[in-house]
C-alpha cells in the first residue's frame, strides 16, 4: 500500500470538494440531483479562477508540474488550512527528495532522553517518522504502555492503536484516537511519499481489517500540536490529560509530546497515584 502521489492528490481534492456546498459559497443552483456531495469540479474551477480542464488535470494527477499560482487559487477555493495547503503542495509538485527516500534509523540525543527522565511528573515521549515511539519516560510508559517491554518494531503508535486490545480500552473515545493517529500518519506519509517503511506499515494496517480502512478513508490530516484525551486507566481509573508537542528544530521528524494536567483536579491526583505505581511496578530504565 505505497503512497501513490497522483492517486492521493485526487482523493485529497475530492474529499475537500465534498465538504463544501454551493450555498455556503454563494454559487447559483442549477437544479438537478447531485450524484455526490459538495462542489462539482466545474464549480471549484470557477471559484479558483482556472479552466475546468486545468483543474481536472490537477485532480486526476495527469502531471505534477502545477504553478504556485494555480495551487494557491485552488487552496483558497477549497478553504484549506495551513496543514492541508502544505500537503497539497507536496503532492502536486515534483518530488525533490532522493530517489531512495528510506531514512536512516532515527536516534534520540542523550540530552533529550535526560530531559524526558527529569520530567518525572509529566508523561512524555518522542515520536518519529511513521509514528514510531523513539524514547519515553517512566510515567509515559505507565500511562500508555510499557514501551521497553516491546520489540523495537512494535513501539509504534499506529500499530498499538489498531492492534493492541489494551489501547482500545485505555482511550475513552478510541475511535477519535484512531482517527488522529491515521491523520498524523497520512501527513507523515505525504512528507516522505517514497519511504518503503511507510508503505510496509500502511500495507500491514490495511490488512488488519476494515477499521483502519474506514478511518483512512476519512482522508483527514492532522499535525501533532496540542489537544487532550480522556483515559480509562486500568490502575488509576479515569484521567483527563492535555498534551503539548514541540518539534526539534534540527530534526522536524522528531516531536516531543508532553502531557499536562489541571492543577487541583481529580486527574492530577490520579496522575500522582500513577507515578507512585510506576516507581514500584515498572522496571527501572
ROTISE-707238 format. One record per residue (C-alpha): residue in three letters; x, y, z; residue number from 0. Coordinates in Angstrom, 2 decimals. Layout:
BEGIN
ALA	X	Y	Z	NUM
...
This chain:
BEGIN
UNK	0.00	0.00	0.00	0
UNK	2.62	2.54	-1.08	1
UNK	1.50	6.14	-1.20	2
UNK	0.71	6.84	-4.86	3
UNK	1.10	10.61	-5.01	4
UNK	-1.19	11.02	-8.03	5
UNK	-3.95	8.89	-6.52	6
UNK	-3.51	10.57	-3.14	7
UNK	-3.75	14.00	-4.75	8
UNK	-7.03	13.13	-6.46	9
UNK	-8.56	11.62	-3.33	10
UNK	-7.45	14.60	-1.27	11
UNK	-9.01	17.15	-3.62	12
UNK	-12.24	15.19	-3.97	13
UNK	-12.55	14.87	-0.20	14
UNK	-12.13	18.63	0.19	15
UNK	-14.66	19.39	-2.55	16
UNK	-17.14	17.10	-0.82	17
UNK	-17.15	19.10	2.39	18
UNK	-18.18	22.36	0.67	19
UNK	-21.64	23.27	-0.57	20
UNK	-22.63	25.75	-3.31	21
UNK	-25.00	27.51	-0.91	22
UNK	-22.35	28.41	1.64	23
UNK	-20.09	29.74	-1.11	24
UNK	-22.79	31.82	-2.80	25
UNK	-22.87	29.81	-6.01	26
UNK	-26.09	29.61	-8.03	27
UNK	-28.12	26.40	-8.01	28
UNK	-28.77	24.93	-11.44	29
UNK	-31.16	22.24	-10.30	30
UNK	-30.86	18.53	-10.81	31
UNK	-29.90	15.81	-8.39	32
UNK	-26.25	15.80	-7.35	33
UNK	-24.64	12.39	-7.57	34
UNK	-22.00	13.26	-5.00	35
UNK	-21.97	15.71	-2.07	36
UNK	-20.16	19.00	-2.24	37
UNK	-18.91	21.08	-5.14	38
UNK	-18.69	19.86	-8.70	39
UNK	-15.37	20.20	-10.48	40
UNK	-16.80	22.95	-12.64	41
UNK	-17.87	24.93	-9.60	42
UNK	-14.50	24.56	-7.94	43
UNK	-12.73	25.67	-11.12	44
UNK	-14.98	28.73	-11.25	45
UNK	-14.17	29.65	-7.67	46
UNK	-10.45	29.12	-8.23	47
UNK	-10.41	31.12	-11.45	48
UNK	-8.88	28.33	-13.51	49
UNK	-10.18	26.45	-16.51	50
UNK	-12.17	23.28	-15.89	51
UNK	-9.68	21.28	-17.94	52
UNK	-6.78	22.64	-15.89	53
UNK	-8.46	21.67	-12.62	54
UNK	-9.45	18.24	-13.93	55
UNK	-5.81	17.57	-14.89	56
UNK	-4.80	18.54	-11.36	57
UNK	-7.38	16.30	-9.68	58
UNK	-6.59	13.37	-11.96	59
UNK	-2.86	13.78	-11.37	60
UNK	-2.04	13.84	-15.07	61
UNK	1.02	15.94	-14.30	62
UNK	2.81	17.09	-11.16	63
UNK	4.06	20.41	-12.54	64
UNK	1.40	22.90	-11.49	65
UNK	2.31	26.50	-10.82	66
UNK	2.28	28.06	-7.38	67
UNK	-0.44	30.48	-8.53	68
UNK	-2.79	27.65	-9.55	69
UNK	-2.23	25.75	-6.32	70
UNK	-2.78	28.89	-4.26	71
UNK	-6.05	29.59	-6.08	72
UNK	-7.30	26.03	-5.58	73
UNK	-6.27	26.08	-1.90	74
UNK	-8.20	29.30	-1.32	75
UNK	-11.27	27.99	-3.14	76
UNK	-11.22	24.80	-1.05	77
UNK	-10.64	26.79	2.15	78
UNK	-7.66	24.67	3.09	79
UNK	-5.94	25.31	6.40	80
UNK	-2.16	25.65	6.67	81
UNK	-1.56	21.91	7.15	82
UNK	-3.79	20.98	4.21	83
UNK	-2.22	23.62	1.98	84
UNK	1.27	22.29	2.69	85
UNK	0.05	18.76	1.95	86
UNK	-1.40	19.89	-1.39	87
UNK	1.92	21.43	-2.38	88
UNK	3.83	18.27	-1.52	89
UNK	1.51	16.11	-3.60	90
UNK	1.13	18.43	-6.60	91
UNK	4.75	19.44	-7.18	92
UNK	7.66	17.34	-8.45	93
UNK	9.29	15.26	-5.73	94
UNK	12.64	16.85	-4.87	95
UNK	13.86	14.21	-2.46	96
UNK	16.38	11.46	-3.14	97
UNK	15.47	8.53	-5.37	98
UNK	15.52	6.25	-2.34	99
UNK	13.70	8.06	0.43	100
UNK	14.27	5.47	3.15	101
UNK	15.64	7.38	6.11	102
UNK	18.37	6.14	8.43	103
UNK	17.39	4.81	11.82	104
UNK	16.31	7.72	13.99	105
UNK	18.29	8.25	17.18	106
UNK	17.29	10.40	20.14	107
UNK	20.08	12.55	21.54	108
UNK	21.20	11.61	25.08	109
UNK	20.39	15.13	26.25	110
UNK	16.80	14.77	25.10	111
UNK	16.49	11.45	26.91	112
UNK	17.83	13.10	30.08	113
UNK	15.19	15.81	29.64	114
UNK	12.48	13.14	29.45	115
UNK	13.78	11.39	32.55	116
UNK	13.99	14.63	34.53	117
UNK	10.29	15.35	33.88	118
UNK	9.26	12.75	36.44	119
UNK	5.78	14.19	37.00	120
UNK	4.92	14.60	33.30	121
UNK	4.22	11.70	30.90	122
UNK	6.42	12.48	27.90	123
UNK	7.74	10.68	24.87	124
UNK	9.39	11.35	21.50	125
UNK	7.61	10.27	18.32	126
UNK	9.41	9.99	15.00	127
UNK	8.61	9.04	11.44	128
UNK	5.74	6.62	10.82	129
UNK	4.54	7.25	14.41	130
UNK	7.48	5.32	15.88	131
UNK	7.98	5.97	19.60	132
UNK	11.71	6.63	19.90	133
UNK	12.07	7.49	23.60	134
UNK	9.87	7.87	26.68	135
UNK	9.98	8.41	30.41	136
UNK	8.62	6.03	33.06	137
UNK	5.37	7.94	33.53	138
UNK	4.61	7.76	29.79	139
UNK	5.18	4.00	29.95	140
UNK	2.85	3.78	32.94	141
UNK	0.16	5.83	31.21	142
UNK	0.20	4.32	27.70	143
UNK	2.10	1.03	27.64	144
UNK	5.45	-0.39	28.78	145
UNK	7.35	0.51	25.62	146
UNK	10.51	-1.08	26.97	147
UNK	8.81	-4.48	27.06	148
UNK	8.00	-4.26	23.33	149
UNK	10.21	-5.17	20.41	150
UNK	11.52	-2.01	18.71	151
UNK	9.29	-2.54	15.67	152
UNK	6.20	-2.65	17.89	153
UNK	6.93	0.68	19.53	154
UNK	4.69	2.37	17.02	155
UNK	1.56	4.34	17.83	156
UNK	-0.35	3.24	14.74	157
UNK	0.35	-0.45	15.37	158
UNK	-0.52	-0.11	19.04	159
UNK	-3.77	1.77	18.46	160
UNK	-5.08	-0.62	15.82	161
UNK	-3.62	-3.93	17.04	162
UNK	-3.40	-3.76	20.83	163
UNK	-6.56	-4.55	22.74	164
UNK	-5.28	-2.71	25.80	165
UNK	-5.14	0.52	23.82	166
UNK	-8.78	0.12	22.81	167
UNK	-9.87	0.05	26.43	168
UNK	-7.37	2.74	27.51	169
UNK	-8.89	5.56	25.43	170
UNK	-12.44	6.54	26.33	171
UNK	-13.00	7.56	22.70	172
UNK	-10.84	5.03	20.88	173
UNK	-12.33	5.97	17.50	174
UNK	-11.21	9.59	17.89	175
UNK	-7.71	8.47	18.86	176
UNK	-7.56	6.11	15.87	177
UNK	-8.68	8.91	13.58	178
UNK	-6.00	11.25	14.96	179
UNK	-3.25	8.66	14.52	180
UNK	-4.32	7.93	10.93	181
UNK	-4.47	11.65	10.17	182
UNK	-0.95	12.17	11.55	183
UNK	0.33	9.11	9.67	184
UNK	-1.15	10.42	6.41	185
UNK	0.59	13.76	6.94	186
UNK	3.89	11.99	7.60	187
UNK	3.43	9.78	4.53	188
UNK	2.92	12.91	2.42	189
UNK	6.23	14.28	3.68	190
UNK	8.04	11.06	2.71	191
UNK	5.99	9.51	-0.13	192
UNK	8.67	7.06	-1.27	193
UNK	9.70	5.65	2.09	194
UNK	9.38	1.83	1.85	195
UNK	8.91	1.58	5.63	196
UNK	5.84	3.79	5.33	197
UNK	4.49	1.57	2.55	198
UNK	5.12	-1.53	4.68	199
UNK	3.30	-0.02	7.67	200
UNK	0.31	1.10	5.59	201
UNK	0.03	-2.36	4.00	202
UNK	0.14	-4.01	7.42	203
UNK	-2.55	-1.71	8.79	204
UNK	-4.72	-2.10	5.70	205
UNK	-4.59	-5.89	6.04	206
UNK	-5.60	-5.74	9.69	207
UNK	-9.31	-5.41	8.96	208
UNK	-11.93	-2.86	7.96	209
UNK	-11.40	-0.44	10.86	210
UNK	-8.19	1.09	9.55	211
UNK	-9.63	1.33	6.05	212
UNK	-12.67	3.18	7.37	213
UNK	-10.54	5.67	9.29	214
UNK	-8.05	6.08	6.43	215
UNK	-10.92	6.77	4.02	216
UNK	-11.83	9.86	6.06	217
UNK	-8.76	11.42	4.46	218
UNK	-8.04	13.60	7.47	219
UNK	-4.78	15.45	8.04	220
UNK	-3.62	16.44	11.47	221
UNK	-0.28	17.53	12.81	222
UNK	0.51	16.62	16.39	223
UNK	0.43	20.03	18.09	224
UNK	-1.82	20.08	21.15	225
UNK	-5.05	18.59	22.41	226
UNK	-6.42	16.31	25.09	227
UNK	-7.54	12.73	25.62	228
UNK	-9.60	11.01	28.28	229
UNK	-8.24	7.72	29.56	230
UNK	-9.77	4.85	31.49	231
UNK	-6.58	3.56	33.04	232
UNK	-6.63	0.02	34.46	233
UNK	-4.72	1.12	37.58	234
UNK	-5.98	4.62	38.47	235
UNK	-9.26	4.81	36.56	236
UNK	-10.48	7.93	34.71	237
UNK	-7.85	10.53	33.90	238
UNK	-8.16	13.59	31.64	239
UNK	-4.88	14.91	30.20	240
UNK	-3.92	17.55	27.70	241
UNK	-0.78	17.37	25.61	242
UNK	1.63	19.82	24.01	243
UNK	4.04	19.00	21.21	244
UNK	7.44	20.52	20.48	245
UNK	9.30	19.68	17.27	246
UNK	13.07	19.52	17.36	247
UNK	14.49	22.45	15.36	248
UNK	17.32	20.36	13.88	249
UNK	15.12	17.31	13.17	250
UNK	11.46	18.15	12.40	251
UNK	10.75	14.43	12.04	252
UNK	11.10	14.10	15.82	253
UNK	8.48	15.57	18.15	254
UNK	8.49	15.74	21.94	255
UNK	4.99	15.12	23.34	256
UNK	4.37	16.13	26.95	257
UNK	1.08	15.65	28.79	258
UNK	-0.43	18.26	31.08	259
UNK	-2.99	18.10	33.85	260
UNK	-5.17	20.74	35.51	261
UNK	-3.94	21.70	38.95	262
UNK	-6.20	20.54	41.76	263
UNK	-8.25	18.29	39.51	264
UNK	-9.10	14.62	40.16	265
UNK	-6.85	13.83	37.18	266
UNK	-3.88	15.43	38.97	267
UNK	-4.48	13.08	41.91	268
UNK	-4.79	10.13	39.54	269
UNK	-1.54	11.09	37.82	270
UNK	0.30	11.23	41.15	271
UNK	-1.05	7.79	42.04	272
UNK	0.07	6.52	38.65	273
UNK	3.57	7.92	39.19	274
UNK	3.78	6.15	42.57	275
UNK	2.58	2.91	41.00	276
UNK	5.15	3.25	38.20	277
UNK	8.03	3.64	40.67	278
UNK	7.02	0.42	42.40	279
UNK	5.86	-1.69	39.47	280
UNK	7.76	-0.81	36.28	281
UNK	11.34	-1.97	35.66	282
UNK	13.96	0.71	36.15	283
UNK	15.18	2.21	32.86	284
